[in-house]
Amino acid sequence: MPAVFLVAVTLAVFGIRAALHHSPAAAPPKPHVTHVAVTARYYRVRSGDTLTAVAAKTRISVVRLLHLNPKLQPTALFIGERIRLR
């Protein structure tokens, strides 16, 4: 349950932050999306990655990533850390 709570709070913070930093006058920046092959079994954390970003890049839900990686701390990802995808 604590992991689900952390995920919910993290998603809420990102949503609020995105809403506050959205400028309607300026064109939105082009997102830099790195696609990961569907057959990949692991994702290696890069600088600036968050669990939400990894979930979006790999198209796997945050809940599923947490289920596959029970020792993973969603608020403390380390560069080079491997996250199991399948």
N, C-alpha and C positions, 0 to 999 in steps of 0.2 A: 504494500500500500504506500509506503513512503516514496518509492520510486515513481509510482503513478502520480502522486501529489507533486513531486519535483518536476515531472514532465509537464503537468498541467500548468504549474506556475511559470515554467520556462516559456511555454507557448504563449501564455498570457502576456508576459513581459515583452516578448518579441512582437506580438500583435500591437500592443500599446505603443511600443517604441517606433514601429513602422508607421503607425497612424500619426504620431507626433512629428516625425521627420519628413513626412510627405509634403512636398511643395507643389501645388497645382500649377504654378506659373512655369516652373522649370520642367524640361523634358526628363523623364525618368532615365537613370543611367542604364546602360546595357548590362544585363546580368552576365557574369562570367560563370558559365555552367560547365562543369567537367562531367561528362557522361561516363558511367562505369558499366562495363559489360554485365549483362544479366547473369552470365555464367560465373562471374567472380564470386569467390567464396569469402574473401576478406577485403576490407577497405583499410588502407593505411592513412591515418589522420595526418592532415597537412596544416600548416600555419593558418590560423583564422577559422578553422573548422569548428562547428558546433554540432551537437547531436542532431539538431533539427536540420542543419545544412547537409549533413551526411545522409539523413533520411530522404531529403529532397533529391539529392544527387543520385542515390541508389534506388529511389522509388520504393523504399521499404519503410513501413511505419516506425515511428519512434518506439511504440509499444513492442513491436516485433523485435527491433534491435535490442531493446532491454531484455526481452525474453531470451534471446539467443546469447546475450552477454551479461549474465547475472552479476558479475563483479564490476561491470562498467559503471562509472560514476558520471552521469550526464553533465554535471557542471564542472568536471575536471578531466577534460581530454588532454592527452599529451601527444606532441608531435611524434610521429613514428609508431604510435600505438596501433595495433591491429584490431579491427572490429569485425566480428564474424557476421556474414550476411546470409548464409544458408546453413 
